[in-house]
Amino acid sequence: MIIFHDPSCVEYFRPGDPERPARITGTVPLLKDRHPAWIWSEPALATDEELLRAHTRAHLDHVTNPVGDFDTDTPAHAKIDRYACAAAGAAIAAARSALQGENAFSLMRPPGHHAMRERATGFCYFSNIAVAALDALARGAERVAIWDFDAHHGNGTEDIVGPHDRIAFASIHQYPGYPGTGLTSFGRVANYPIPPYSTRRLHMDANEQGLRAVMAFQPDLLLVSAGFDAYVDDPITQMTLEREDFTTLGTWLAQLDLPVAAVLEGGYSDDLPELVDRFLTAWDE
């Protein structure tokens, strides 16, 4: 397992935001302590060329020179363009490593799956996983699949990759819930809205259906938007998954005969380090 991580990703924060540095500062030492053989690598920043496959020039310029906050959840932090480029670069590096035969995980913030082609929103500035998917296609992959088990709909990912006939996308998410999208499926986009407080069995069945849907696309690479906010004790969602369910998600990846890379999205409980470890440990066995 290779973990792509830039320690500077914890330098920005706004008091009261659930997307906070502790998500990372609690996870890094736990993983290093439990898995001394895992490789840690600091990623390069995503270049404009790489970002422009997913976003417009106007959007890149806006992130570089914001005029006020992007929305109530997405502040214009100092140097946010640098942090966002690092997170996108880590996703690219994870995808490239997977194509070379290594399980790879991007342990970074900010997350990305709400960032749309021309809009930063929902704690997200660049669509890290979409940037990584488009980079993989540019580097020779024929088909890429994205499986998003974050508790919120990956509306930004859908906005960017939905029109692409070489990318399949599945999102399993709470509805009603932020951002209020993801009710219908179309083309190579499969959405699985889950009512709040649904049973673990219903939710895990939907997760499995989503994985099967993108695997039916016969991709060369699977990218995973790994959000851990469907956990029963997450403070901003109303879902019911337990720790062992994230072990199961990792086990499913371990059973695939396919290059896989995963990118951290949401997950805001104090148990996030344990949830990430369970997922990665099962996947890497």
Backbone hydrogen bonds, N-H to C=O, Kabsch-Sander energy under -0.5 kcal/mol:
donor,donor_aa,acceptor,acceptor_aa,energy
2,I,103,N,-2.3
3,I,39,I,-3.3
4,F,2,I,-0.6
4,F,105,F,-2.9
5,H,3,I,-0.6
5,H,41,S,-2.2
9,C,6,D,-2.3
10,V,7,P,-1.3
11,E,8,S,-2.0
17,D,14,R,-2.3
20,R,18,P,-1.7
23,R,20,R,-1.8
24,I,21,P,-1.8
25,T,21,P,-2.5
26,G,22,A,-1.7
28,V,24,I,-2.6
30,L,26,G,-0.7
31,L,27,T,-2.3
32,K,28,V,-2.4
33,D,29,P,-2.2
34,R,30,L,-2.2
35,H,31,L,-2.0
38,W,35,H,-1.6
39,I,1,M,-2.3
41,S,3,I,-2.5
46,A,85,C,-2.1
51,L,47,T,-2.5
52,L,48,D,-2.8
53,R,50,E,-0.8
54,A,51,L,-1.7
55,H,51,L,-2.3
56,T,117,R,-1.4
60,L,56,T,-2.1
61,D,57,R,-2.5
62,H,58,A,-1.9
63,V,59,H,-2.4
64,T,60,L,-2.1
65,N,61,D,-2.4
68,G,66,P,-0.6
70,F,74,T,-2.1
71,D,74,T,-1.0
74,T,71,D,-1.1
77,H,75,P,-1.4
80,I,77,H,-1.7
82,R,79,K,-0.5
83,Y,79,K,-1.9
84,A,80,I,-2.7
85,C,81,D,-2.2
86,A,82,R,-1.9
87,A,83,Y,-2.1
88,A,84,A,-2.3
89,G,85,C,-2.4
90,A,86,A,-2.1
91,A,87,A,-1.8
92,I,88,A,-2.2
93,A,89,G,-2.5
94,A,90,A,-2.4
95,A,91,A,-2.2
96,R,92,I,-2.6
97,S,93,A,-2.3
98,A,94,A,-2.3
99,L,95,A,-2.1
100,Q,96,R,-0.8
100,Q,97,S,-0.6
101,G,98,A,-2.0
102,E,97,S,-2.2
104,A,260,V,-0.9
105,F,2,I,-2.6
106,S,262,A,-2.4
107,L,4,F,-2.3
107,L,105,F,-0.7
108,M,106,S,-0.9
115,A,112,G,-1.8
116,M,119,R,-2.5
119,R,116,M,-0.8
121,T,124,C,-1.3
124,C,121,T,-1.5
125,Y,111,P,-0.7
128,N,126,F,-1.7
131,V,127,S,-2.8
132,A,128,N,-2.1
133,A,129,I,-2.3
134,L,130,A,-2.5
135,D,131,V,-1.9
136,A,132,A,-2.2
137,L,133,A,-1.9
138,A,134,L,-2.0
139,R,135,D,-1.4
140,G,137,L,-1.4
141,A,136,A,-2.4
144,V,166,R,-2.4
145,A,221,L,-2.5
146,I,168,A,-2.5
147,W,223,L,-2.5
148,D,146,I,-0.5
148,D,170,A,-2.9
149,F,147,W,-0.6
149,F,225,S,-1.5
150,D,225,S,-0.6
153,H,178,Y,-0.6
155,N,153,H,-2.1
156,G,113,H,-1.5
157,T,113,H,-1.6
158,E,154,G,-2.5
159,D,155,N,-2.3
160,I,156,G,-1.8
161,V,157,T,-3.0
162,G,158,E,-2.0
164,H,161,V,-1.8
167,I,164,H,-1.1
168,A,144,V,-2.0
169,F,188,R,-2.7
170,A,146,I,-2.4
171,S,190,A,-2.1
172,I,148,D,-2.5
173,H,171,S,-0.5
173,H,192,Y,-1.7
174,Q,151,A,-2.9
175,Y,194,I,-2.6
180,G,177,G,-2.0
186,F,189,V,-2.1
189,V,186,F,-3.3
190,A,169,F,-3.0
190,A,188,R,-0.6
191,N,189,V,-0.5
192,Y,171,S,-2.6
194,I,173,H,-3.2
197,Y,238,Q,-3.7
198,S,195,P,-1.4
203,H,199,T,-2.2
204,M,200,R,-3.1
205,D,201,R,-2.4
206,A,202,L,-1.8
207,N,203,H,-2.3
208,E,204,M,-2.4
209,Q,205,D,-2.4
210,G,206,A,-2.6
211,L,207,N,-2.1
212,R,208,E,-2.6
213,A,209,Q,-2.4
214,V,210,G,-1.9
215,M,211,L,-2.1
216,A,212,R,-1.8
217,F,214,V,-1.0
218,Q,215,M,-1.9
220,D,143,R,-2.9
221,L,143,R,-0.9
222,L,259,P,-2.5
223,L,145,A,-3.1
223,L,221,L,-0.5
224,V,261,A,-2.1
225,S,147,W,-2.1
225,S,223,L,-0.5
226,A,224,V,-1.2
226,A,263,V,-2.3
227,G,225,S,-1.2
228,F,266,G,-1.9
231,Y,228,F,-0.8
232,V,241,L,-3.0
234,D,231,Y,-1.9
237,T,234,D,-0.6
241,L,230,A,-1.9
245,D,242,E,-1.2
246,F,242,E,-0.9
246,F,243,R,-1.0
247,T,243,R,-1.2
248,T,244,E,-1.9
249,L,245,D,-1.9
250,G,246,F,-1.7
251,T,247,T,-2.2
252,W,248,T,-2.2
253,L,249,L,-1.4
254,A,250,G,-2.0
255,Q,251,T,-1.2
256,L,253,L,-1.5
258,L,256,L,-1.0
261,A,222,L,-2.1
262,A,104,A,-2.3
263,V,224,V,-2.9
264,L,106,S,-2.3
265,E,226,A,-2.2
272,L,269,S,-1.6
274,E,271,D,-0.5
275,L,271,D,-2.2
276,V,272,L,-2.8
277,D,273,P,-2.2
278,R,274,E,-2.4
279,F,275,L,-2.2
280,L,276,V,-2.8
281,T,277,D,-2.9
282,A,278,R,-1.9
283,W,279,F,-2.0
284,D,280,L,-2.3
285,E,281,T,-0.6
285,E,282,A,-0.7
